Amino acid sequence: MTRTTGKYSHKRYGCSHCGAVSTEGTNHWGEIYSRCGSCSWRRPMDATVKVCLEPMPEGYAEPEPWTLVRLGDVASTV
């Protein structure tokens, strides 16, 4: 059985929009959804996806990415 989470640790993550690298604390090696200090101000309503830059340890797998939705996708805005 392959695990997707492990011990909480700080890892390097790269912004998928601008490539800025930051250190983030997580318990996995998959994508995270966090504001980017370099470019989020340009697109305040867009989700920022950061990709883990650290090598994944043997015996682990990347968790499935989240499905990103907006308010209009789940409720009527009219």
VEXNU-674576 format. One record per residue (C-alpha): x, y, z; residue in one letter. Coordinates in nm, 2 decimals, decimal comma, m for minus. Example, Ala and Ser with C-alpha at 12.3 -4.5 7.8 and 13.67 -1.06 7.14 Angstrom:
x:y:z:rest
1,23:m0,45:0,78:A .
1,37:m0,11:0,71:S .
// end
This chain:
x:y:z:rest
0,00:0,00:0,00:M .
0,14:0,34:m0,10:T .
0,10:0,63:0,14:R .
0,02:0,99:0,04:T .
0,10:1,16:0,37:T .
0,39:1,15:0,61:G .
0,54:1,35:0,89:K .
0,48:1,73:0,87:Y .
0,79:1,90:0,74:S .
0,90:2,21:0,55:H .
0,96:2,17:0,17:K .
1,03:2,39:m0,12:R .
0,73:2,47:m0,35:Y .
0,72:2,66:m0,68:G .
0,43:2,88:m0,79:C .
0,27:2,74:m1,11:S .
0,20:3,09:m1,23:H .
0,53:3,28:m1,19:C .
0,78:3,01:m1,07:G .
0,86:3,19:m0,74:A .
1,00:2,94:m0,48:V .
0,88:2,94:m0,12:S .
0,92:2,71:0,18:T .
0,59:2,57:0,30:E .
0,50:2,32:0,58:G .
0,30:2,02:0,47:T .
0,26:1,65:0,54:N .
0,27:1,54:0,17:H .
0,46:1,60:m0,16:W .
0,17:1,70:m0,38:G .
0,03:2,03:m0,49:E .
m0,08:2,29:m0,24:I .
m0,32:2,59:m0,28:Y .
m0,16:2,89:m0,12:S .
m0,12:3,26:m0,21:R .
0,20:3,35:m0,38:C .
0,38:3,64:m0,23:G .
0,52:3,74:m0,58:S .
0,21:3,72:m0,80:C .
m0,12:3,66:m0,62:S .
m0,19:4,03:m0,60:W .
m0,22:4,04:m0,98:R .
m0,50:3,78:m0,98:R .
m0,67:3,80:m0,64:P .
m0,96:3,58:m0,75:M .
m0,76:3,30:m0,91:D .
m0,64:3,00:m0,71:A .
m0,26:2,97:m0,68:T .
m0,13:2,62:m0,72:V .
0,22:2,55:m0,59:K .
0,41:2,24:m0,69:V .
0,65:2,05:m0,45:C .
1,01:2,07:m0,57:L .
1,14:1,82:m0,32:E .
1,20:1,45:m0,42:P .
0,92:1,22:m0,31:M .
1,05:0,95:m0,07:P .
1,03:0,59:m0,18:E .
0,70:0,43:m0,08:G .
0,49:0,75:m0,12:Y .
0,26:0,87:m0,39:A .
0,13:1,21:m0,48:E .
m0,23:1,28:m0,36:P .
m0,49:1,35:m0,62:E .
m0,52:1,72:m0,71:P .
m0,83:1,90:m0,57:W .
m1,11:2,00:m0,81:T .
m1,10:2,38:m0,82:L .
m1,45:2,53:m0,83:V .
m1,59:2,88:m0,81:R .
m1,91:3,00:m0,63:L .
m2,11:2,99:m0,95:G .
m2,02:2,63:m0,99:D .
m2,19:2,52:m0,67:V .
m2,46:2,78:m0,61:A .
m2,67:3,02:m0,81:S .
m2,54:3,38:m0,80:T .
m2,86:3,53:m0,95:V .
// end
